[in-house]
Each structure stands twice: as structure tokens, then as C-alpha cells.
Amino acid sequence: MSELTINVEFSGGMELLFQNVNKHTINFPTTNSSGQPSNLQDLIFYIRDNMMTEKKDLFVEKDTVRPGILVLINNVDWELCDELEYELQNKDEIVFISTLHGG
């Protein structure tokens, strides 16, 4: 099975959910369990299930990221890139930025 190299970055406080590490490189399968090309939703579930040990509800709500988290795909707002259905490409850069802050 071939793999994609995906660069993932967390900022705006999101890095606190990932042991204060804000940049990660993930080797990710090119296809999901259904045999379809891997998409952003597959990556989000992978991050939730394999990279987080607690407070998963601060990252994912239902089948997507929580409101208040800006998602960029190669420096472009994910709303312009099919959001969850975006098919991952080798060397993609996915950035998650929390826009909600206490005060």
C-alpha cells in the first residue's frame, strides 16, 4: 500500500491538545478502508484516534472539526477545497487554528 506524506500543523492553542507539538509529519495511506482515495475526513479521524489521548471533543464534534477551528489546506481555506471531501495529495499541508480564546 502506498502512502502520502501529510504535514499537519496546530496553532492558536490547538497544539496544547497535542503535547505542545505544533508540527507533525504523518505517513497516511493513499486509500481509505472503503478503497476510496483518502480524504480530509479520514485524516481528521486518524488524528483524533491516534494522536490525541484526551479532550478529543475539543477537536472533533460529530463527524467534523468543532466550530471555531479554522482549517487551511495548502494555505487555502478548506471551504474553497471541498472541506471534508478534499482528496489528500502527497505533501499536503493541513493547518488547524483555534479561533476561540478565553478571556
Number of C-alpha atoms within 10 A of each C-alpha: 5 8 13 17 17 19 17 20 19 21 18 15 16 20 17 12 18 17 11 12 13 18 15 15 12 16 14 18 17 19 18 13 9 7 8 10 16 21 19 19 18 22 20 17 15 14 17 18 11 9 14 14 11 10 10 14 11 14 20 17 11 7 11 14 20 14 13 12 19 18 20 20 20 14 11 13 14 19 13 10 14 12 17 17 14 18 17 24 15 13 15 15 19 22 22 21 17 19 13 12 8 3 3
